[in-house]
Amino acid sequence: MMPEKACKKCNRIVEGNVCPICGDSSLSEEWRGYVIILDPENSQIAGKMNVDTPGRYALRVR
Ligand SMILES: [Zn+2]
């Protein structure tokens, strides 16, 4: 089982080697916090994080 990584750009938790949102491979295994955003348009957290796609995100990514 691979350790989960988070995208350094959008904080998305990514299974694999490329962020499906950014298309970027700058991922980090050092992330903290875990948030599931189901309804970005009505989520304060999503607003703060500039998230507009539902999914799983890390609160902080190093
Ligand atoms: Zn990303």
PDB file of the backbone (N, CA, C, O) and the ligand in Angstrom, with CONECT records:
HET     ZN  A 101       1
ATOM      1  N   MET A   1       0.838  -1.201   0.000  1.00  0.00           N
ATOM      2  CA  MET A   1       0.000   0.000   0.000  1.00  0.00           C
ATOM      3  C   MET A   1       0.876   1.255   0.000  1.00  0.00           C
ATOM      4  O   MET A   1       1.789   1.392   0.814  1.00  0.00           O
ATOM      5  N   MET A   2       0.587   2.142  -0.903  1.00  0.00           N
ATOM      6  CA  MET A   2       1.387   3.360  -0.993  1.00  0.00           C
ATOM      7  C   MET A   2       0.927   4.373   0.044  1.00  0.00           C
ATOM      8  O   MET A   2      -0.268   4.470   0.324  1.00  0.00           O
ATOM      9  N   PRO A   3       1.856   5.128   0.616  1.00  0.00           N
ATOM     10  CA  PRO A   3       1.450   6.208   1.516  1.00  0.00           C
ATOM     11  C   PRO A   3       0.712   7.274   0.720  1.00  0.00           C
ATOM     12  O   PRO A   3       1.035   7.546  -0.436  1.00  0.00           O
ATOM     13  N   GLU A   4      -0.263   7.856   1.350  1.00  0.00           N
ATOM     14  CA  GLU A   4      -1.009   8.881   0.631  1.00  0.00           C
ATOM     15  C   GLU A   4      -0.214  10.174   0.596  1.00  0.00           C
ATOM     16  O   GLU A   4       0.482  10.530   1.546  1.00  0.00           O
ATOM     17  N   LYS A   5      -0.337  10.852  -0.506  1.00  0.00           N
ATOM     18  CA  LYS A   5       0.366  12.115  -0.689  1.00  0.00           C
ATOM     19  C   LYS A   5      -0.643  13.225  -0.916  1.00  0.00           C
ATOM     20  O   LYS A   5      -1.796  12.992  -1.279  1.00  0.00           O
ATOM     21  N   ALA A   6      -0.171  14.425  -0.691  1.00  0.00           N
ATOM     22  CA  ALA A   6      -1.032  15.583  -0.928  1.00  0.00           C
ATOM     23  C   ALA A   6      -0.356  16.524  -1.909  1.00  0.00           C
ATOM     24  O   ALA A   6       0.864  16.690  -1.914  1.00  0.00           O
ATOM     25  N   CYS A   7      -1.184  17.129  -2.730  1.00  0.00           N
ATOM     26  CA  CYS A   7      -0.680  18.070  -3.733  1.00  0.00           C
ATOM     27  C   CYS A   7      -0.205  19.347  -3.053  1.00  0.00           C
ATOM     28  O   CYS A   7      -0.916  19.906  -2.219  1.00  0.00           O
ATOM     29  N   LYS A   8       0.985  19.810  -3.399  1.00  0.00           N
ATOM     30  CA  LYS A   8       1.518  21.024  -2.783  1.00  0.00           C
ATOM     31  C   LYS A   8       0.788  22.274  -3.273  1.00  0.00           C
ATOM     32  O   LYS A   8       0.838  23.317  -2.622  1.00  0.00           O
ATOM     33  N   LYS A   9       0.135  22.176  -4.379  1.00  0.00           N
ATOM     34  CA  LYS A   9      -0.534  23.363  -4.926  1.00  0.00           C
ATOM     35  C   LYS A   9      -1.949  23.529  -4.404  1.00  0.00           C
ATOM     36  O   LYS A   9      -2.342  24.618  -3.985  1.00  0.00           O
ATOM     37  N   CYS A  10      -2.720  22.436  -4.431  1.00  0.00           N
ATOM     38  CA  CYS A  10      -4.137  22.573  -4.083  1.00  0.00           C
ATOM     39  C   CYS A  10      -4.518  21.785  -2.835  1.00  0.00           C
ATOM     40  O   CYS A  10      -5.675  21.822  -2.415  1.00  0.00           O
ATOM     41  N   ASN A  11      -3.574  21.078  -2.239  1.00  0.00           N
ATOM     42  CA  ASN A  11      -3.790  20.308  -1.006  1.00  0.00           C
ATOM     43  C   ASN A  11      -4.621  19.044  -1.201  1.00  0.00           C
ATOM     44  O   ASN A  11      -4.924  18.357  -0.226  1.00  0.00           O
ATOM     45  N   ARG A  12      -4.980  18.737  -2.381  1.00  0.00           N
ATOM     46  CA  ARG A  12      -5.741  17.534  -2.657  1.00  0.00           C
ATOM     47  C   ARG A  12      -4.953  16.291  -2.231  1.00  0.00           C
ATOM     48  O   ARG A  12      -3.759  16.182  -2.508  1.00  0.00           O
ATOM     49  N   ILE A  13      -5.623  15.363  -1.561  1.00  0.00           N
ATOM     50  CA  ILE A  13      -4.986  14.097  -1.256  1.00  0.00           C
ATOM     51  C   ILE A  13      -5.080  13.217  -2.490  1.00  0.00           C
ATOM     52  O   ILE A  13      -6.162  12.979  -3.028  1.00  0.00           O
ATOM     53  N   VAL A  14      -3.933  12.743  -2.920  1.00  0.00           N
ATOM     54  CA  VAL A  14      -3.809  12.105  -4.226  1.00  0.00           C
ATOM     55  C   VAL A  14      -3.416  10.638  -4.068  1.00  0.00           C
ATOM     56  O   VAL A  14      -2.479  10.303  -3.344  1.00  0.00           O
ATOM     57  N   GLU A  15      -4.135   9.796  -4.743  1.00  0.00           N
ATOM     58  CA  GLU A  15      -3.720   8.396  -4.862  1.00  0.00           C
ATOM     59  C   GLU A  15      -3.051   8.257  -6.211  1.00  0.00           C
ATOM     60  O   GLU A  15      -3.705   8.316  -7.252  1.00  0.00           O
ATOM     61  N   GLY A  16      -1.757   8.073  -6.187  1.00  0.00           N
ATOM     62  CA  GLY A  16      -1.025   8.009  -7.442  1.00  0.00           C
ATOM     63  C   GLY A  16       0.066   9.050  -7.450  1.00  0.00           C
ATOM     64  O   GLY A  16       0.485   9.518  -6.392  1.00  0.00           O
ATOM     65  N   ASN A  17       0.526   9.413  -8.608  1.00  0.00           N
ATOM     66  CA  ASN A  17       1.689  10.284  -8.706  1.00  0.00           C
ATOM     67  C   ASN A  17       1.400  11.655  -9.294  1.00  0.00           C
ATOM     68  O   ASN A  17       2.282  12.512  -9.354  1.00  0.00           O
ATOM     69  N   VAL A  18       0.170  11.858  -9.725  1.00  0.00           N
ATOM     70  CA  VAL A  18      -0.173  13.132 -10.340  1.00  0.00           C
ATOM     71  C   VAL A  18      -1.494  13.624  -9.765  1.00  0.00           C
ATOM     72  O   VAL A  18      -2.454  12.862  -9.646  1.00  0.00           O
ATOM     73  N   CYS A  19      -1.531  14.890  -9.414  1.00  0.00           N
ATOM     74  CA  CYS A  19      -2.773  15.473  -8.907  1.00  0.00           C
ATOM     75  C   CYS A  19      -3.808  15.524 -10.028  1.00  0.00           C
ATOM     76  O   CYS A  19      -3.530  16.052 -11.105  1.00  0.00           O
ATOM     77  N   PRO A  20      -5.012  14.973  -9.779  1.00  0.00           N
ATOM     78  CA  PRO A  20      -6.018  14.963 -10.838  1.00  0.00           C
ATOM     79  C   PRO A  20      -6.586  16.352 -11.127  1.00  0.00           C
ATOM     80  O   PRO A  20      -7.211  16.563 -12.166  1.00  0.00           O
ATOM     81  N   ILE A  21      -6.372  17.291 -10.219  1.00  0.00           N
ATOM     82  CA  ILE A  21      -6.900  18.642 -10.429  1.00  0.00           C
ATOM     83  C   ILE A  21      -5.874  19.505 -11.148  1.00  0.00           C
ATOM     84  O   ILE A  21      -6.179  20.141 -12.157  1.00  0.00           O
ATOM     85  N   CYS A  22      -4.665  19.520 -10.625  1.00  0.00           N
ATOM     86  CA  CYS A  22      -3.620  20.387 -11.191  1.00  0.00           C
ATOM     87  C   CYS A  22      -2.895  19.730 -12.357  1.00  0.00           C
ATOM     88  O   CYS A  22      -2.312  20.411 -13.201  1.00  0.00           O
ATOM     89  N   GLY A  23      -2.935  18.403 -12.397  1.00  0.00           N
ATOM     90  CA  GLY A  23      -2.107  17.705 -13.363  1.00  0.00           C
ATOM     91  C   GLY A  23      -0.633  17.830 -13.016  1.00  0.00           C
ATOM     92  O   GLY A  23       0.242  17.698 -13.872  1.00  0.00           O
ATOM     93  N   ASP A  24      -0.379  18.088 -11.734  1.00  0.00           N
ATOM     94  CA  ASP A  24       0.982  18.359 -11.289  1.00  0.00           C
ATOM     95  C   ASP A  24       1.496  17.199 -10.460  1.00  0.00           C
ATOM     96  O   ASP A  24       0.726  16.535  -9.767  1.00  0.00           O
ATOM     97  N   SER A  25       2.781  16.956 -10.528  1.00  0.00           N
ATOM     98  CA  SER A  25       3.342  15.845  -9.775  1.00  0.00           C
ATOM     99  C   SER A  25       4.142  16.306  -8.563  1.00  0.00           C
ATOM    100  O   SER A  25       4.888  15.518  -7.981  1.00  0.00           O
ATOM    101  N   SER A  26       3.998  17.566  -8.175  1.00  0.00           N
ATOM    102  CA  SER A  26       4.697  18.027  -6.964  1.00  0.00           C
ATOM    103  C   SER A  26       3.852  17.691  -5.743  1.00  0.00           C
ATOM    104  O   SER A  26       3.082  18.510  -5.239  1.00  0.00           O
ATOM    105  N   LEU A  27       4.027  16.448  -5.288  1.00  0.00           N
ATOM    106  CA  LEU A  27       3.248  15.945  -4.168  1.00  0.00           C
ATOM    107  C   LEU A  27       4.138  15.800  -2.948  1.00  0.00           C
ATOM    108  O   LEU A  27       5.360  15.702  -3.064  1.00  0.00           O
ATOM    109  N   SER A  28       3.513  15.788  -1.770  1.00  0.00           N
ATOM    110  CA  SER A  28       4.278  15.665  -0.535  1.00  0.00           C
ATOM    111  C   SER A  28       3.661  14.605   0.363  1.00  0.00           C
ATOM    112  O   SER A  28       2.439  14.493   0.466  1.00  0.00           O
ATOM    113  N   GLU A  29       4.522  13.830   1.010  1.00  0.00           N
ATOM    114  CA  GLU A  29       4.022  12.882   2.005  1.00  0.00           C
ATOM    115  C   GLU A  29       3.890  13.539   3.366  1.00  0.00           C
ATOM    116  O   GLU A  29       3.342  12.947   4.296  1.00  0.00           O
ATOM    117  N   GLU A  30       4.391  14.763   3.484  1.00  0.00           N
ATOM    118  CA  GLU A  30       4.334  15.450   4.774  1.00  0.00           C
ATOM    119  C   GLU A  30       3.173  16.424   4.792  1.00  0.00           C
ATOM    120  O   GLU A  30       3.305  17.601   4.457  1.00  0.00           O
ATOM    121  N   TRP A  31       2.040  15.895   5.194  1.00  0.00           N
ATOM    122  CA  TRP A  31       0.870  16.757   5.278  1.00  0.00           C
ATOM    123  C   TRP A  31       0.134  16.457   6.580  1.00  0.00           C
ATOM    124  O   TRP A  31       0.294  15.393   7.178  1.00  0.00           O
ATOM    125  N   ARG A  32      -0.663  17.410   6.993  1.00  0.00           N
ATOM    126  CA  ARG A  32      -1.413  17.267   8.235  1.00  0.00           C
ATOM    127  C   ARG A  32      -2.843  17.711   8.047  1.00  0.00           C
ATOM    128  O   ARG A  32      -3.172  18.514   7.174  1.00  0.00           O
ATOM    129  N   GLY A  33      -3.673  17.157   8.897  1.00  0.00           N
ATOM    130  CA  GLY A  33      -5.080  17.525   8.846  1.00  0.00           C
ATOM    131  C   GLY A  33      -5.746  16.785   7.711  1.00  0.00           C
ATOM    132  O   GLY A  33      -5.099  16.425   6.727  1.00  0.00           O
ATOM    133  N   TYR A  34      -6.993  16.566   7.840  1.00  0.00           N
ATOM    134  CA  TYR A  34      -7.698  15.778   6.850  1.00  0.00           C
ATOM    135  C   TYR A  34      -9.116  16.314   6.777  1.00  0.00           C
ATOM    136  O   TYR A  34      -9.832  16.344   7.778  1.00  0.00           O
ATOM    137  N   VAL A  35      -9.507  16.727   5.621  1.00  0.00           N
ATOM    138  CA  VAL A  35     -10.844  17.279   5.484  1.00  0.00           C
ATOM    139  C   VAL A  35     -11.482  16.742   4.208  1.00  0.00           C
ATOM    140  O   VAL A  35     -10.855  16.680   3.151  1.00  0.00           O
ATOM    141  N   ILE A  36     -12.738  16.358   4.342  1.00  0.00           N
ATOM    142  CA  ILE A  36     -13.491  15.928   3.172  1.00  0.00           C
ATOM    143  C   ILE A  36     -14.449  17.047   2.807  1.00  0.00           C
ATOM    144  O   ILE A  36     -15.305  17.432   3.602  1.00  0.00           O
ATOM    145  N   ILE A  37     -14.298  17.552   1.621  1.00  0.00           N
ATOM    146  CA  ILE A  37     -15.154  18.631   1.152  1.00  0.00           C
ATOM    147  C   ILE A  37     -16.144  18.058   0.147  1.00  0.00           C
ATOM    148  O   ILE A  37     -15.772  17.591  -0.929  1.00  0.00           O
ATOM    149  N   LEU A  38     -17.408  18.108   0.528  1.00  0.00           N
ATOM    150  CA  LEU A  38     -18.444  17.530  -0.327  1.00  0.00           C
ATOM    151  C   LEU A  38     -19.139  18.598  -1.164  1.00  0.00           C
ATOM    152  O   LEU A  38     -19.554  18.349  -2.296  1.00  0.00           O
ATOM    153  N   ASP A  39     -19.256  19.780  -0.592  1.00  0.00           N
ATOM    154  CA  ASP A  39     -20.033  20.839  -1.232  1.00  0.00           C
ATOM    155  C   ASP A  39     -19.235  22.140  -1.184  1.00  0.00           C
ATOM    156  O   ASP A  39     -19.498  23.004  -0.348  1.00  0.00           O
ATOM    157  N   PRO A  40     -18.269  22.275  -2.075  1.00  0.00           N
ATOM    158  CA  PRO A  40     -17.337  23.410  -2.007  1.00  0.00           C
ATOM    159  C   PRO A  40     -18.020  24.771  -2.018  1.00  0.00           C
ATOM    160  O   PRO A  40     -17.549  25.705  -1.369  1.00  0.00           O
ATOM    161  N   GLU A  41     -19.122  24.891  -2.747  1.00  0.00           N
ATOM    162  CA  GLU A  41     -19.752  26.201  -2.875  1.00  0.00           C
ATOM    163  C   GLU A  41     -20.345  26.682  -1.558  1.00  0.00           C
ATOM    164  O   GLU A  41     -20.530  27.883  -1.358  1.00  0.00           O
ATOM    165  N   ASN A  42     -20.643  25.747  -0.659  1.00  0.00           N
ATOM    166  CA  ASN A  42     -21.252  26.122   0.610  1.00  0.00           C
ATOM    167  C   ASN A  42     -20.365  25.773   1.793  1.00  0.00           C
ATOM    168  O   ASN A  42     -20.850  25.600   2.912  1.00  0.00           O
ATOM    169  N   SER A  43     -19.091  25.672   1.551  1.00  0.00           N
ATOM    170  CA  SER A  43     -18.163  25.288   2.607  1.00  0.00           C
ATOM    171  C   SER A  43     -17.199  26.427   2.905  1.00  0.00           C
ATOM    172  O   SER A  43     -16.508  26.911   2.008  1.00  0.00           O
ATOM    173  N   GLN A  44     -17.150  26.861   4.180  1.00  0.00           N
ATOM    174  CA  GLN A  44     -16.214  27.916   4.550  1.00  0.00           C
ATOM    175  C   GLN A  44     -14.777  27.455   4.390  1.00  0.00           C
ATOM    176  O   GLN A  44     -13.911  28.210   3.949  1.00  0.00           O
ATOM    177  N   ILE A  45     -14.538  26.201   4.755  1.00  0.00           N
ATOM    178  CA  ILE A  45     -13.175  25.676   4.625  1.00  0.00           C
ATOM    179  C   ILE A  45     -12.751  25.683   3.163  1.00  0.00           C
ATOM    180  O   ILE A  45     -11.637  26.088   2.832  1.00  0.00           O
ATOM    181  N   ALA A  46     -13.633  25.240   2.307  1.00  0.00           N
ATOM    182  CA  ALA A  46     -13.311  25.218   0.879  1.00  0.00           C
ATOM    183  C   ALA A  46     -12.997  26.623   0.374  1.00  0.00           C
ATOM    184  O   ALA A  46     -12.099  26.816  -0.446  1.00  0.00           O
ATOM    185  N   GLY A  47     -13.752  27.600   0.876  1.00  0.00           N
ATOM    186  CA  GLY A  47     -13.495  28.976   0.477  1.00  0.00           C
ATOM    187  C   GLY A  47     -12.107  29.433   0.893  1.00  0.00           C
ATOM    188  O   GLY A  47     -11.383  30.060   0.120  1.00  0.00           O
ATOM    189  N   LYS A  48     -11.746  29.102   2.145  1.00  0.00           N
ATOM    190  CA  LYS A  48     -10.424  29.497   2.632  1.00  0.00           C
ATOM    191  C   LYS A  48      -9.316  28.813   1.863  1.00  0.00           C
ATOM    192  O   LYS A  48      -8.247  29.380   1.639  1.00  0.00           O
ATOM    193  N   MET A  49      -9.593  27.576   1.461  1.00  0.00           N
ATOM    194  CA  MET A  49      -8.547  26.800   0.791  1.00  0.00           C
ATOM    195  C   MET A  49      -8.585  26.957  -0.721  1.00  0.00           C
ATOM    196  O   MET A  49      -7.776  26.359  -1.430  1.00  0.00           O
ATOM    197  N   ASN A  50      -9.519  27.756  -1.216  1.00  0.00           N
ATOM    198  CA  ASN A  50      -9.683  27.916  -2.657  1.00  0.00           C
ATOM    199  C   ASN A  50      -9.938  26.586  -3.356  1.00  0.00           C
ATOM    200  O   ASN A  50      -9.412  26.321  -4.437  1.00  0.00           O
ATOM    201  N   VAL A  51     -10.751  25.763  -2.719  1.00  0.00           N
ATOM    202  CA  VAL A  51     -11.094  24.473  -3.294  1.00  0.00           C
ATOM    203  C   VAL A  51     -12.432  24.588  -4.008  1.00  0.00           C
ATOM    204  O   VAL A  51     -13.395  25.095  -3.433  1.00  0.00           O
ATOM    205  N   ASP A  52     -12.507  24.135  -5.229  1.00  0.00           N
ATOM    206  CA  ASP A  52     -13.796  24.147  -5.915  1.00  0.00           C
ATOM    207  C   ASP A  52     -14.182  22.781  -6.469  1.00  0.00           C
ATOM    208  O   ASP A  52     -15.129  22.659  -7.246  1.00  0.00           O
ATOM    209  N   THR A  53     -13.442  21.762  -6.063  1.00  0.00           N
ATOM    210  CA  THR A  53     -13.751  20.410  -6.486  1.00  0.00           C
ATOM    211  C   THR A  53     -13.933  19.539  -5.249  1.00  0.00           C
ATOM    212  O   THR A  53     -13.055  19.510  -4.387  1.00  0.00           O
ATOM    213  N   PRO A  54     -15.064  18.824  -5.142  1.00  0.00           N
ATOM    214  CA  PRO A  54     -15.255  17.957  -3.981  1.00  0.00           C
ATOM    215  C   PRO A  54     -14.162  16.904  -3.889  1.00  0.00           C
ATOM    216  O   PRO A  54     -13.630  16.445  -4.900  1.00  0.00           O
ATOM    217  N   GLY A  55     -13.840  16.534  -2.660  1.00  0.00           N
ATOM    218  CA  GLY A  55     -12.826  15.503  -2.503  1.00  0.00           C
ATOM    219  C   GLY A  55     -12.182  15.579  -1.135  1.00  0.00           C
ATOM    220  O   GLY A  55     -12.673  16.249  -0.226  1.00  0.00           O
ATOM    221  N   ARG A  56     -11.075  14.877  -1.014  1.00  0.00           N
ATOM    222  CA  ARG A  56     -10.342  14.816   0.247  1.00  0.00           C
ATOM    223  C   ARG A  56      -9.135  15.730   0.161  1.00  0.00           C
ATOM    224  O   ARG A  56      -8.404  15.722  -0.830  1.00  0.00           O
ATOM    225  N   TYR A  57      -8.934  16.514   1.202  1.00  0.00           N
ATOM    226  CA  TYR A  57      -7.844  17.472   1.189  1.00  0.00           C
ATOM    227  C   TYR A  57      -7.082  17.457   2.495  1.00  0.00           C
ATOM    228  O   TYR A  57      -7.628  17.115   3.545  1.00  0.00           O
ATOM    229  N   ALA A  58      -5.830  17.826   2.423  1.00  0.00           N
ATOM    230  CA  ALA A  58      -5.021  18.034   3.615  1.00  0.00           C
ATOM    231  C   ALA A  58      -5.118  19.500   4.003  1.00  0.00           C
ATOM    232  O   ALA A  58      -5.181  20.374   3.139  1.00  0.00           O
ATOM    233  N   LEU A  59      -5.130  19.768   5.304  1.00  0.00           N
ATOM    234  CA  LEU A  59      -5.191  21.156   5.731  1.00  0.00           C
ATOM    235  C   LEU A  59      -3.855  21.865   5.521  1.00  0.00           C
ATOM    236  O   LEU A  59      -3.799  23.034   5.141  1.00  0.00           O
ATOM    237  N   ARG A  60      -2.790  21.121   5.779  1.00  0.00           N
ATOM    238  CA  ARG A  60      -1.465  21.709   5.585  1.00  0.00           C
ATOM    239  C   ARG A  60      -0.570  20.745   4.841  1.00  0.00           C
ATOM    240  O   ARG A  60      -0.549  19.547   5.125  1.00  0.00           O
ATOM    241  N   VAL A  61       0.154  21.270   3.902  1.00  0.00           N
ATOM    242  CA  VAL A  61       1.104  20.462   3.136  1.00  0.00           C
ATOM    243  C   VAL A  61       2.460  21.159   3.176  1.00  0.00           C
ATOM    244  O   VAL A  61       2.566  22.355   2.906  1.00  0.00           O
ATOM    245  N   ARG A  62       3.467  20.413   3.510  1.00  0.00           N
ATOM    246  CA  ARG A  62       4.813  20.992   3.509  1.00  0.00           C
ATOM    247  C   ARG A  62       5.499  20.783   2.183  1.00  0.00           C
ATOM    248  O   ARG A  62       6.641  21.207   2.004  1.00  0.00           O
TER     249      ARG A  62
HETATM  250 ZN    ZN A 101      -3.314  19.796  -7.041  1.00  0.00          ZN2+
END
